[in-house]
Amino acid sequence: MSHILRKHRAAALVGAAIVLGAAALPFAVSSSSPALAAAAETGGILASGGSFASIVDADKPAVVTITTTMKATSASADNSPMDEQFRRFFEEQGIPLPHQAPQQQSQHAMALGSGFIISPDGVIVTNNHVIDNAIDIKVTLDDGTELPAKLLGADAKSDLAVLKVQAAHQLPTIAWGDSDKLKLGDQILAIGNPFGIGTTVTAGIVSARGRDLHSGPYDDFIQIDAPINHGNSGGPLVDRDGNVVGINTAIYSPNGGSVGVGFAIPSDEARTIVAKLQKDGSIDHGYLGVQIQPVTQDVADAVGLGKAEGALVAAVTGGTPAAHAGIKTGDIVTAVGSESVKTPKDLSRLVADLSPGAKETLTVWRDGKTVDLNVTVGGNDDGQKQAAAESSDDQGQAAGQPSLGIGLADLTPDIREQLNLPRSVAGAVVANVNPDKSAAAAGIQPGDVIVSVNDKPVHDARDVKTAVADAGKSGRKSVLLLIERGGNKTFVAVPFTAA
């Protein structure tokens, strides 16, 4: 059983020990707490006089169990590509993940998940990873009826899927809610089939909003402390009105069970995607062809931008929509159409939401002024990455002159050979770094190659020194450098310090 973030796939049921802990119980309103008592009087705490029973009675009939048969792969059926992305995220945060023993392969693997009915004619919403690679899908209704399911559509990037079953009668449904209204501390219920033991209801609160787990352009997870486990994936997260405000998707667990750190896809995001999947069966996300990174205050100071907002373009792939539109390395994207871009994640999502072939205006900050560019969005079905906030070990570096704390050298043939640099790369190599200066604090390392300063290409060490000096004379608080390291390019803003 995995010790990391899981989407609760059913392969974990094979040989897994099921540990049943204490059930989550609704707390009573204490007369010694005026705030809680007042909230209870206005319906702000628990439904129906301290019980969730009315909500469960209404919603539970619409929650289903999904069992799939899938082709076995070299990796465990319990580990999806999304699992790997979550694993990397937690490793980046310094959270140790215990070793997972390999599982034996078989010809077929079984997977278990949950879902909920949104239409009386049998339309069901679940997670994509619950049915990914499935060759057979079965749905078990709350009354025990087992029905074969047809896949209407799925989208790996949002981890959503839509199924359809044919029943002899109209099926109970559950309504969408408004996830945007959720606040930290709001009570929620999670309904699903953990470990295959049967439909289970757990209670908790909204622990955090907007969690980015680096799994794709739609990362905006609701974090909850309601216990969810293997098998809960795809089940509904409901609010005090009994409406779906999220889709339970993942947990972080050092021991394979719930430790009160779960994640759900917001309903306001899911609802739109589900509608598209119902209609078209798939979603072709928009694609630009850029690498982007956050705009720090130092970057904003270096380019004269009033606020540290937007998405800084670190690289533009040749022949892509971004290149055809005239987007340049060093541009800071501040808007897509009428929608403002405050973070790289904003750009990632806005672009992903556009349809291939759509024409849109990108607003960028370039050379101290705003520029509008017309772009025709490309498609993402060829495996290219859409605009995404990509972090790298290079972020936060710098280079320049003695006041920045580095020594520079020209790119000689010997240095090019040592660094494996093509002749097309021009600039200056960082020969040494003063550990007490700003360049070291920014992460600059010997061997880094500076290819531009404040968006202006440089050809040798003299060019770099001159450009940095000019930036200092102009009153800028920092200098923006484009660094090449190991074949990757990234922007780094370095504050000026006294020589």
N, C-alpha and C positions, 0 to 999 in steps of 0.2 A: 504494500500500500504506500502511495506516495506521501512524502513528508513535506510537500510544497503545495503551492496553490493548485487546487484541483477543480475541474468542472464536474466532478462527481460521476465519472463514467462507470458503467456497470462492471467492467472487468475487475474492479476493486472488490466485487462480491465474491469472486472465486477464491476460496480459502481465506477470506477475510474474517477476522474476529469482530463480532458486533458487540460494542460496549454501550450499554444503555445508562445514561446519566440521569440526574434529577431533571424532571420536566420543568420548563419555563412557566412560572405561575404569575398571573397578573397581580400586581401589588395593590394593597388596600390603601384607601385614602385615610390618612391619619387626621384626627381632629385637631392635633397639635400643629398642623401645617395649614395655615390660612390660605396660602397660595394654591396648594393642591385642592383644598376644599372648594375654593372659589372656582377653580378650573373644572372640577367635577360637576358643580351645579350648572355650568354652562355647556356641559358636554365636552369639555376640553381634555379630559383624561380618558376614562374607559367608557366603552359603550354599554348600554343596558345595565346600569347600576353596578358596575364593577366586573362585568363579565364580557368576554368576546363571543359568547355563544351565538348571538344573533348574526354576527358577521360570518362565523364559521358555518352556521346553518345555511346561509345564503350562498356562500362561495364554494364550499367543499364539493358539492355535486358537479361543479364545472372544472375541477382539477383532475387530471388524468395521469396515468403512469405510462411511460413510453419504453418499450423494450425493442432493441434492435439487434440484428445479426449482421456482423460485418466481416469483411475479409481481414484475416490476421496480417499484420505487417511486421517488419523487423523490430519495430518499437512496440512497447506494450500498448495494448488497446486503450489503456487508461491515460496515456500520454499523448496529447494532441500538440500540433505546432503552437497553439496558444499557450499550452502548459510551459513550453520552452521559453516563450517570451516572458511569462510571469516569473519563471525561475531566474532568468537573467535580471529582471527588475529587482527582485529581492536580494540577489547577490550584489547588485550595484549599491543597494542600501546598507550593505554590510551585515545582512541577516544570514547566519549560517544555516545551511540546509543539509541535513544528515544524508548519508549515502543510501541510495535505493538499490536494493538487489534486483538483478534482472529477472524477468518473469519468463517462464517457459512458453514457447510459441505453440499454437495449435492452428489447425486449418481454418477455423472460424473463431471469432470472439463475440461475446455478448456484451451489450451495454445497456445501462438503465438510466432513465431520466424522468423528468416530469414535464407537464405542459398544462395549458388551460384553454378552454373552449371560448371563442369570441363570437361565434355565429351559430344559431340553432341548427344549421344544416351541416355542422360538423367541422368547421375550420378551427384549427388548433395552433397555438403559438408555443414554440420551445426554443432551445438553444441549437445553433448549428452543430456544435461539437457533440451533441447527444445523438444526432443522426448522420454525422459525417462518415462517409465510406460505407453506409449501410446497404445491404443487399435485401434486407427484409425489415419492415417496421410494423410493429403491432402496438395498438393503443388499448389500454384497459380503463374502462370508465369507472366512476366511483361506485356503481352498483355491481361491479364485477364483470360486466360484459366486455369481451375481448373482440376487437375489430381490426382488420387489416387497414393500414394507413397508406395514403399516397402522398408523396412529397410534392407540394405545389411550388416551393421555391426556397432557396437558402442563400445566405450571404455570410461568408467566412469573416469578413472584415468587421461586421457588426455582431457576429456570433448569434445570428437569428435565423430561424427556419419556420416555415409554415406547412402544416400537414392538413390532410382532409380525410375524414372517415364518412362512411355511409351507414346511417343508423335507421332503424325501422320507425323512429319517432323523432320529434324535435328534441334537441339536446339542451340542457341548462347552460347558461352562459355567465360570463363575468365581464363587467364593464371596465373600460379604460378609465384611469384617474389622471390627475394633473400632478406630475412629479415636480414641476417647477415650484409648487406651493409647499413642498416639504421643507421643514426646517430641522436643524439639529435638535435632537431631543424628542421629536415627534414619534409617537408610537406606531409600530407596524407589525404585521403578521406575515410569516413565511409559511407557505403551504406546499407540500411535496411528499415524495416517497423516499425518505432516507434509508439507504442500505436495503431497500426492497421489503421493509417490514410492514409497509402499508401507509396510506395517507396520514400525514402527521402535521400538526399545527404548532408552530413555535412563535413566541412573542419577543419583541425587543424594541429598540429605538433606532432612529437614524443617528449614526455615530459621526459621519462626515459626508460631505458632498464634493463632487468634482474630483474624485480620485483618478489619477492618471497612472496606469500600470504598464505603460509602454507596450501595449498589445496591438495598437492600431489607431487609425484616425478618429475613431469614435469613443476613445477613452474618456468617460465622464461618469465613472461609477458612483453609485450610492453605497456607502459603507454602512453596514448594519451589525448589531451584536446579537440578533436573533439567531439561535443555533441552526445552521444548515450543514448538511453533510453530503456524502456521495449518494446520488440519486435525487437530490433537490434541484439539480440544474434544470432550468426551463420552467420551474414552478413560479407561481405568482407571488409577488410581494404586495400586500394590500394595506391600505390606510384605514383609518377609523370609520370611513364610510363604506368600507368593503370593496373599494375600487382598486384596480391594478395600478400601482405607481412604480413598479419595477419588475424585472425578471431576474430571479436568482441565478447567478452564473458562476461564482468562484469563491473559494475560501483560501485563507492562509492558515496552514496548520503544520506545526512541528511534529505532530504525532499521528496524523491521519484522520483525526476527528475535529469537531468544531471547538475552537477556542475563543469564539466571539468576534472573529474578524472575517466577515463575509462581504460580498460585493454583488450588486445588482445593476442591471442596465436600466436607466431611467425610462419610464413609460413614454414620455414626450418624444424621446429619440426613437424608441422602438416602434411606436405606433405608425409613424411615417414610413419607416422601412418595411414594416409588415404589410402595409397597404400596397407598396410597390411590388413586394414579393407575391402577393395574392394576384396582382394584375399581370405582371410580366414574368414571374418565375425566377428572376435574377436581377441583379443590379450591376450595371457597368459604371464604376466610379470614375469621376473625373481625374485627369492626370496633367500635371504641368511639366515636370522634369527638372526640379530644382532640389538642392539640399539647403536646408534652412536651420537657423539656430536662434536662440533668444537674443533680444536686444537688452543688454545690461546698461546700467547708468553710465558706465565708462564708454561703452559703444555710442550711446546717445550723445555724450559730451564730445566724443571724437568727431562725429559727423554733424554736430550742430542741431540735433533733433531735440525738441523741447521736452519730450517725455520718453522714458525707457519703455516704449511699446512698439509692437510690430514684429515682423519676422525677417531676419537678416539673411539674405541669399548668399550662401557660402560657395555654391557652385551651380552652374547651369549646364545640363547635359545637351550636347550638340544634337541638332535635328529634332528637338522636342518642341512642344507648343510654347514653352517659356523662351526658348532660343528664337523661334520665329517671331514672337511678340516683341523681341528686343529687350527682354529682361537681362540685366547684367549682374555679374558678381559684385557684391557691395550694395546693391539696391536693398532698401528696407520696405517690404510690402506693408502698407498701412490700411488697405481696404480692398475688398473684393465686391465690386458693384457698390451698393449702398451699405454693405455690412462692414463695420470696422474690424481690423485685425489688431488685437492687442498682444497676442502671444502666437508662437509658432503653431500651437494646437488649434487656434482659431483658423489659421490659413489651411491647415491640414483638413479640417472638417469641412470648411466652406468649399474647398476644391473637390473633395470627395463627394459632396452632395450634388455637384454639377453634373449634367449629362454630357457625354462625349459629343462634340460638335457644337456645344453651346458657346455663344459669343459673350464675353464678359469684359468689363473694364477693371484693370488692376491699378490701384494707386500706389505709387512707390515714392520714397524719399531718396533723391539722388542729387549729389553736388549742391546740397543746401537748399533744395526746393522740391516741391511736389510735382510729380510727373504722372500723367495718366497714360496707360498702355492698353491697347486692345488685344485680347488674346482669344484664340479659338481653342477651347479645352479639348484635350485628347482623351482617349480611352485607356483603361487600365487592364484590359483583358490579355495583353501580351506579357504580363508578368512584371511590368515596370512598376516601380514604387511611386505612389502618388506623393504629393508634397507632404512631408512629415517632419516633425521636429526630431532631428537626429542629433543626439549628443555624441561626442567623441572625446577621447582623452586629450585632444588638442585644445579644447576650449579653455579660454582663460589664459592664453599665452600672449607674448608680445615680443617685440624686438625693436632695435633702433640704434641708439648711440650711447656714449658713456653714461649720460644722465638716466638712461633706462637700465643700465647695469649689464650690458652685453658687449662682447667683442665680435666684430664682423670680418668676414673674408670673402674674396671673390670666388666664384665657382670655376675652379681649374679643372682640367680633364681628369686629374687624379681624384679630386673630390667628387666629381660627377660619378666616377666609377665606384667609389666607396659607398656613395649614397644611392647608387643605381638610378640616377636621374637622367631622363632623356634630354637630348640637346635642345628640345623645344622649351624647357623650363629655364627661365631667366630669373636672376635675383642675387641675393647674398646669403651666405650660410652663417649661422651663429656658431662662432668658434669657442666662446666661453661665456659663462653667466655668473654675475656677481650675486651670491646668495642673499645679500642684504638689500638688494635693489628691487624695484617693482617688477622687472621682467621675471625674476625668479619666483616672486609671489604669484605672478600670473601663470607660471608653469612652463616658461620657455626653457628649452633644452638645447645643449650643443648638438648640432646636426640639423636643427630646424632650418628651413630655407624660407626667407622672406621674399615674397614675389610681388607684393604691392604695399604701399603705404597710403592710407586715406584714399583708397580706390584708384590710386595712380600706380601703374606698373613701374617696377624698378629693375635695373639690369645688373647692378653691381653694388658693392659696399658703399661707394661714394653716393650713389643715388639714394640709398636708404638713409644715410646720415643727413643728406641735404633735405630730404622730404620730412624727416623727423624734426630737424631744426626749424623748417618753415612752419610746421604745425605748432611748435612751441611759440614761435614769434607771433602767430596769428591769434594767440590767446586761448587756444584749445586746452582743456584740462587733461586730455588723454590723446593717444594716437592709435589709429585703427590699422592693424596689420593683417595681411593675408599670409598665412603660414602653410607651407607644404611639409608634411611629415609622413613618411611611409606611403607615399602615393595619394594621401588624402589632404584636402585643403580645408582650412577653417579660419574664420576671422577671430582675431583677438584684440581687445582694446586694453591698452596699458596706460595707466595714469602716469603723468610726468612727476618725477621726483627731483630733488636737488642733486646736482652732480657731486 
